[in-house]
Amino acid sequence: MQYVIAAVASFGIVFLCVPLLRRLALRLGFVDRPTARKIHRKPVPLMGGAGLYLGIVLSLFLFQGAKPLSLTISLGGVFLVVIGLLDDAAKSKGRDFPVWPRIIIYAGVATVPLLFGIRIVGLSSPGGLIVLPEWFSNFASIAWVFALINMINFIDGVDGLASGVSTLSSITLFIAAVYKGQLDTALLAVILVGACIAFLIFNFYPARIFMGDAGATFLGYTLAVIAVDGAFKSATLVTVAVPLLALGVPILDTTVVMLRRLLSGKGLHRADKLHTHHILMRWGLTQIQTVSFIYLIAALFSLLSIVVLLALS
């Protein structure tokens, strides 16, 4: 029942905050303007990421208090939301925000979980826990968080895509955490579910607001922390596949795009139209069809993740 109440609370906060933030964004001209690379044809308000942050962090402190997990999400998240809003503000003025300040902030935020003892410790085996060397444990944890911050941001290119995929991934990680008895992690995951569903109401095609870089990077960070604190903790060599499959869509999309950029000689950070959603739309699918197809793939990954968890744990 606590999980239901927590999900409803985060849903309610986001549902109430987003319309207010939308009106504020319109008043300030804080909108994502159409360009040749973008799909939307009219300016769309940004600031949705601030609503996601408020809904998740307030719910987390309300139901969990000032525990390491809530402190990790709130502290790391505030840096991502601030740098994301600065990036979104530049977009609203038709300018590109420099890439290096973002990379530095993302890398710094990726170390925040370590400050609160949230890291990939090792692998469990029939003979006990195989503890990883501290340097490798820290490196793997930072690399995972940094990667997910960017991966969710990369797939946020079609109305409702990032919020919908994040919903499916967080449901899967919630099930995994409950199955393993990781109650604090499960609470964060279900709070994320409620927040994403509420935002999806305003973000599904035709979107009335975007989460922007502020929201997409924060979602990626939160999902990464859930995976490290939950599915990766005490994982066996085989069940490491659980979080990888749960987040299979952004991982696969990013891997394919990076390979294409390398082969074409483009910079890895350069925005383009090589993502899965761009290709599907070039094939003639509408935005709704594209998002629905990717939702289906994400759901299949999530189902496979749960099967692996139940069969091999």
TORMITOR-564896 format. One record per residue (C-alpha): residue number from 1; x, y, z. Coordinates in Angstrom, 2 decimals. Example, Ala and Ser with C-alpha at 12.3 -4.5 7.8 and 13.67 -1.06 7.14 Angstrom:
BEGIN
{zake 1,{12.30,-4.50,7.80}}
{zake 2,{13.67,-1.06,7.14}}
END
This chain:
BEGIN
{zake 1,{0.00,0.00,0.00}}
{zake 2,{2.90,2.35,0.73}}
{zake 3,{4.12,1.85,-2.84}}
{zake 4,{0.70,2.75,-4.24}}
{zake 5,{0.45,5.87,-2.07}}
{zake 6,{3.99,6.95,-3.01}}
{zake 7,{3.27,6.50,-6.73}}
{zake 8,{0.02,8.46,-6.41}}
{zake 9,{1.82,11.24,-4.52}}
{zake 10,{4.53,11.65,-7.17}}
{zake 11,{1.87,11.46,-9.88}}
{zake 12,{-0.15,14.19,-8.16}}
{zake 13,{2.80,16.55,-7.63}}
{zake 14,{3.93,16.29,-11.25}}
{zake 15,{0.36,16.53,-12.54}}
{zake 16,{-0.15,19.77,-10.60}}
{zake 17,{3.28,21.28,-11.30}}
{zake 18,{3.51,20.73,-15.05}}
{zake 19,{0.63,23.03,-16.12}}
{zake 20,{2.04,25.80,-13.90}}
{zake 21,{5.51,25.36,-15.35}}
{zake 22,{4.05,25.29,-18.86}}
{zake 23,{2.35,28.65,-18.35}}
{zake 24,{5.53,30.10,-16.86}}
{zake 25,{7.60,28.84,-19.81}}
{zake 26,{5.19,30.42,-22.31}}
{zake 27,{5.25,33.71,-20.44}}
{zake 28,{9.07,33.77,-20.42}}
{zake 29,{9.43,32.51,-24.00}}
{zake 30,{11.19,29.42,-22.64}}
{zake 31,{10.25,27.21,-25.59}}
{zake 32,{11.90,24.68,-27.90}}
{zake 33,{11.79,26.26,-31.34}}
{zake 34,{11.56,24.14,-34.52}}
{zake 35,{14.73,23.53,-36.52}}
{zake 36,{15.63,21.38,-39.52}}
{zake 37,{16.75,18.56,-37.21}}
{zake 38,{13.67,18.60,-34.97}}
{zake 39,{10.32,16.97,-35.60}}
{zake 40,{7.90,19.45,-34.04}}
{zake 41,{6.68,22.33,-36.18}}
{zake 42,{5.54,24.77,-33.45}}
{zake 43,{7.35,26.13,-30.39}}
{zake 44,{6.78,23.84,-27.40}}
{zake 45,{7.28,24.97,-23.77}}
{zake 46,{10.21,23.50,-21.89}}
{zake 47,{10.67,23.34,-18.06}}
{zake 48,{8.97,19.94,-17.77}}
{zake 49,{12.16,18.56,-16.23}}
{zake 50,{11.75,20.83,-13.20}}
{zake 51,{8.31,19.29,-12.58}}
{zake 52,{9.74,15.77,-12.73}}
{zake 53,{12.48,16.71,-10.27}}
{zake 54,{10.03,18.26,-7.81}}
{zake 55,{7.63,15.32,-7.98}}
{zake 56,{10.30,12.68,-7.47}}
{zake 57,{12.40,14.43,-4.82}}
{zake 58,{9.48,15.68,-2.72}}
{zake 59,{7.85,12.25,-2.76}}
{zake 60,{11.14,10.56,-1.94}}
{zake 61,{11.76,12.72,1.14}}
{zake 62,{8.12,12.44,2.18}}
{zake 63,{8.11,8.62,2.17}}
{zake 64,{11.77,7.80,2.78}}
{zake 65,{13.27,10.73,4.64}}
{zake 66,{16.88,11.87,4.38}}
{zake 67,{18.38,8.49,3.55}}
{zake 68,{21.42,7.98,1.27}}
{zake 69,{19.20,7.19,-1.72}}
{zake 70,{17.07,10.33,-1.41}}
{zake 71,{20.15,12.50,-0.79}}
{zake 72,{21.86,10.99,-3.85}}
{zake 73,{18.89,11.72,-6.12}}
{zake 74,{18.24,15.22,-4.81}}
{zake 75,{21.88,16.38,-4.82}}
{zake 76,{22.91,14.91,-8.16}}
{zake 77,{19.57,15.80,-9.68}}
{zake 78,{19.70,19.49,-8.82}}
{zake 79,{22.97,19.92,-10.74}}
{zake 80,{21.51,18.14,-13.76}}
{zake 81,{18.32,20.19,-13.70}}
{zake 82,{20.23,23.48,-13.40}}
{zake 83,{22.68,22.75,-16.26}}
{zake 84,{19.79,21.29,-18.26}}
{zake 85,{17.71,24.43,-17.84}}
{zake 86,{20.69,26.54,-18.93}}
{zake 87,{21.00,24.34,-22.03}}
{zake 88,{17.25,24.60,-22.66}}
{zake 89,{17.39,28.39,-22.20}}
{zake 90,{20.05,28.59,-24.92}}
{zake 91,{17.83,26.51,-27.23}}
{zake 92,{14.91,28.85,-26.60}}
{zake 93,{17.09,31.68,-27.92}}
{zake 94,{18.21,29.68,-30.95}}
{zake 95,{21.74,29.11,-29.62}}
{zake 96,{23.76,25.96,-28.91}}
{zake 97,{24.98,25.48,-25.36}}
{zake 98,{28.67,24.43,-25.15}}
{zake 99,{29.14,20.69,-24.78}}
{zake 100,{32.08,20.70,-22.35}}
{zake 101,{30.32,22.30,-19.35}}
{zake 102,{27.62,19.65,-19.68}}
{zake 103,{30.13,16.79,-19.86}}
{zake 104,{31.97,18.10,-16.80}}
{zake 105,{28.73,18.37,-14.80}}
{zake 106,{27.55,14.93,-15.95}}
{zake 107,{30.88,13.40,-14.92}}
{zake 108,{30.77,15.17,-11.57}}
{zake 109,{27.20,14.07,-10.91}}
{zake 110,{28.15,10.48,-11.77}}
{zake 111,{30.42,10.49,-8.71}}
{zake 112,{27.66,11.62,-6.31}}
{zake 113,{26.32,8.09,-5.61}}
{zake 114,{29.79,7.08,-4.41}}
{zake 115,{29.61,9.77,-1.71}}
{zake 116,{26.63,7.94,-0.21}}
{zake 117,{27.98,4.42,-0.59}}
{zake 118,{25.95,3.57,-3.70}}
{zake 119,{28.21,1.68,-6.08}}
{zake 120,{28.65,-1.63,-7.86}}
{zake 121,{30.39,-3.68,-5.17}}
{zake 122,{30.83,-7.10,-6.78}}
{zake 123,{29.20,-10.28,-8.00}}
{zake 124,{27.62,-12.95,-5.84}}
{zake 125,{28.44,-16.60,-6.48}}
{zake 126,{27.78,-19.97,-4.81}}
{zake 127,{31.04,-19.48,-2.93}}
{zake 128,{30.12,-16.01,-1.66}}
{zake 129,{30.51,-12.41,-2.82}}
{zake 130,{33.29,-11.67,-5.30}}
{zake 131,{34.32,-8.16,-4.27}}
{zake 132,{35.62,-5.99,-7.08}}
{zake 133,{38.76,-3.87,-6.52}}
{zake 134,{37.71,-0.47,-5.21}}
{zake 135,{39.15,1.42,-8.18}}
{zake 136,{37.29,-0.78,-10.65}}
{zake 137,{34.07,-0.65,-8.59}}
{zake 138,{34.20,3.15,-8.57}}
{zake 139,{35.05,3.36,-12.27}}
{zake 140,{32.24,0.96,-13.28}}
{zake 141,{29.69,2.84,-11.16}}
{zake 142,{30.70,6.24,-12.55}}
{zake 143,{30.75,4.97,-16.14}}
{zake 144,{27.28,3.40,-15.78}}
{zake 145,{25.70,6.54,-14.31}}
{zake 146,{27.39,8.83,-16.85}}
{zake 147,{26.25,6.60,-19.72}}
{zake 148,{22.60,6.45,-18.60}}
{zake 149,{22.45,10.22,-18.11}}
{zake 150,{23.31,10.61,-21.78}}
{zake 151,{21.36,7.62,-23.12}}
{zake 152,{17.96,8.79,-21.92}}
{zake 153,{18.78,12.27,-23.21}}
{zake 154,{19.61,10.79,-26.63}}
{zake 155,{16.25,9.04,-27.05}}
{zake 156,{14.24,12.12,-26.07}}
{zake 157,{13.47,13.07,-29.66}}
{zake 158,{9.80,12.14,-30.17}}
{zake 159,{6.77,13.11,-28.09}}
{zake 160,{6.36,10.74,-25.17}}
{zake 161,{9.33,8.52,-25.99}}
{zake 162,{11.73,9.18,-23.08}}
{zake 163,{8.97,9.36,-20.46}}
{zake 164,{7.26,6.21,-21.76}}
{zake 165,{10.43,4.12,-22.01}}
{zake 166,{11.49,5.35,-18.56}}
{zake 167,{8.11,4.24,-17.19}}
{zake 168,{8.55,0.70,-18.53}}
{zake 169,{12.16,0.51,-17.31}}
{zake 170,{11.28,1.77,-13.84}}
{zake 171,{8.40,-0.72,-13.54}}
{zake 172,{10.84,-3.52,-14.34}}
{zake 173,{13.43,-2.27,-11.85}}
{zake 174,{10.66,-1.93,-9.24}}
{zake 175,{9.66,-5.57,-9.72}}
{zake 176,{13.31,-6.64,-9.46}}
{zake 177,{13.82,-4.62,-6.26}}
{zake 178,{10.68,-6.01,-4.61}}
{zake 179,{11.67,-9.55,-5.60}}
{zake 180,{15.09,-9.07,-3.98}}
{zake 181,{13.66,-7.37,-0.88}}
{zake 182,{15.31,-4.00,-1.60}}
{zake 183,{12.51,-1.83,-0.24}}
{zake 184,{14.14,1.62,-0.44}}
{zake 185,{15.15,1.03,-4.05}}
{zake 186,{11.66,-0.25,-4.86}}
{zake 187,{10.16,2.91,-3.36}}
{zake 188,{12.29,5.16,-5.56}}
{zake 189,{11.42,3.09,-8.63}}
{zake 190,{7.67,3.28,-8.01}}
{zake 191,{7.89,7.03,-7.33}}
{zake 192,{9.60,7.35,-10.72}}
{zake 193,{6.76,5.35,-12.30}}
{zake 194,{4.13,7.73,-10.92}}
{zake 195,{6.05,10.84,-11.99}}
{zake 196,{6.68,9.57,-15.53}}
{zake 197,{3.05,8.56,-16.08}}
{zake 198,{1.84,11.99,-14.93}}
{zake 199,{4.30,13.74,-17.24}}
{zake 200,{3.36,11.46,-20.13}}
{zake 201,{-0.20,12.84,-20.00}}
{zake 202,{1.18,16.22,-21.11}}
{zake 203,{4.07,14.90,-23.20}}
{zake 204,{2.43,12.29,-25.45}}
{zake 205,{1.73,13.39,-29.03}}
{zake 206,{0.91,16.19,-29.56}}
{zake 207,{3.15,17.27,-26.69}}
{zake 208,{2.07,20.30,-24.67}}
{zake 209,{5.42,20.48,-22.88}}
{zake 210,{8.90,18.95,-23.20}}
{zake 211,{11.05,17.69,-20.36}}
{zake 212,{14.12,19.17,-22.08}}
{zake 213,{17.68,18.20,-21.23}}
{zake 214,{16.90,18.98,-17.59}}
{zake 215,{14.30,16.22,-17.40}}
{zake 216,{15.91,13.64,-19.68}}
{zake 217,{19.28,13.71,-17.92}}
{zake 218,{17.59,13.59,-14.51}}
{zake 219,{15.53,10.55,-15.55}}
{zake 220,{18.68,8.84,-16.84}}
{zake 221,{20.49,9.58,-13.58}}
{zake 222,{17.62,8.28,-11.45}}
{zake 223,{17.30,5.06,-13.46}}
{zake 224,{21.07,4.51,-13.25}}
{zake 225,{21.06,4.96,-9.46}}
{zake 226,{18.09,2.58,-9.08}}
{zake 227,{19.96,-0.05,-11.09}}
{zake 228,{23.19,0.33,-9.09}}
{zake 229,{21.42,0.31,-5.72}}
{zake 230,{19.07,-2.47,-6.76}}
{zake 231,{19.53,-4.89,-9.64}}
{zake 232,{23.34,-4.63,-9.71}}
{zake 233,{23.66,-5.14,-5.96}}
{zake 234,{24.53,-8.77,-5.17}}
{zake 235,{23.93,-9.69,-8.80}}
{zake 236,{25.28,-12.92,-10.22}}
{zake 237,{27.23,-12.94,-13.46}}
{zake 238,{24.04,-13.95,-15.29}}
{zake 239,{21.54,-11.62,-13.57}}
{zake 240,{23.68,-8.60,-14.47}}
{zake 241,{21.55,-8.92,-17.61}}
{zake 242,{18.45,-7.77,-15.65}}
{zake 243,{19.19,-4.00,-15.58}}
{zake 244,{20.84,-4.17,-19.01}}
{zake 245,{17.66,-5.64,-20.50}}
{zake 246,{15.37,-3.36,-18.47}}
{zake 247,{17.18,-0.41,-20.07}}
{zake 248,{17.72,-2.19,-23.37}}
{zake 249,{16.12,0.42,-25.64}}
{zake 250,{18.31,3.42,-24.70}}
{zake 251,{21.41,1.20,-24.47}}
{zake 252,{20.85,-0.35,-27.90}}
{zake 253,{19.89,2.93,-29.54}}
{zake 254,{22.95,4.73,-28.18}}
{zake 255,{25.30,1.90,-29.16}}
{zake 256,{24.03,1.86,-32.75}}
{zake 257,{24.15,5.66,-33.07}}
{zake 258,{27.70,5.88,-31.69}}
{zake 259,{28.88,3.21,-34.14}}
{zake 260,{27.25,5.05,-37.04}}
{zake 261,{28.87,8.33,-36.01}}
{zake 262,{32.27,6.67,-35.73}}
{zake 263,{31.94,5.04,-39.15}}
{zake 264,{30.82,8.31,-40.74}}
{zake 265,{33.63,10.27,-39.09}}
{zake 266,{31.26,12.59,-37.18}}
{zake 267,{31.87,13.80,-33.65}}
{zake 268,{30.24,11.54,-31.07}}
{zake 269,{28.52,14.51,-29.42}}
{zake 270,{27.12,15.97,-32.65}}
{zake 271,{23.32,15.87,-32.85}}
{zake 272,{21.96,14.15,-35.95}}
{zake 273,{19.08,12.07,-37.26}}
{zake 274,{20.62,8.63,-36.83}}
{zake 275,{18.50,7.54,-33.86}}
{zake 276,{15.99,4.71,-34.12}}
{zake 277,{12.99,7.04,-33.91}}
{zake 278,{14.34,9.17,-36.77}}
{zake 279,{14.85,6.09,-38.96}}
{zake 280,{11.36,4.73,-38.23}}
{zake 281,{9.81,8.06,-39.18}}
{zake 282,{11.85,8.16,-42.40}}
{zake 283,{10.31,4.77,-43.19}}
{zake 284,{6.90,6.44,-43.07}}
{zake 285,{5.71,5.80,-39.52}}
{zake 286,{3.88,8.60,-37.72}}
{zake 287,{5.04,9.86,-34.33}}
{zake 288,{2.41,7.76,-32.54}}
{zake 289,{3.30,4.65,-34.54}}
{zake 290,{7.01,5.22,-33.92}}
{zake 291,{6.58,5.66,-30.18}}
{zake 292,{4.20,2.71,-29.95}}
{zake 293,{6.65,0.44,-31.78}}
{zake 294,{9.52,1.45,-29.48}}
{zake 295,{7.25,0.99,-26.43}}
{zake 296,{6.61,-2.56,-27.65}}
{zake 297,{10.34,-3.25,-27.96}}
{zake 298,{10.93,-1.79,-24.49}}
{zake 299,{8.13,-3.94,-23.06}}
{zake 300,{9.66,-7.07,-24.62}}
{zake 301,{13.06,-6.19,-23.13}}
{zake 302,{11.40,-5.66,-19.75}}
{zake 303,{9.54,-8.96,-19.94}}
{zake 304,{12.74,-10.79,-20.85}}
{zake 305,{14.48,-9.07,-17.93}}
{zake 306,{11.87,-10.35,-15.49}}
{zake 307,{12.06,-13.87,-16.96}}
{zake 308,{15.83,-13.85,-16.45}}
{zake 309,{15.40,-12.64,-12.87}}
{zake 310,{12.85,-15.31,-11.96}}
{zake 311,{14.54,-18.16,-13.81}}
{zake 312,{18.13,-17.61,-12.73}}
{zake 313,{18.01,-15.94,-9.33}}
END
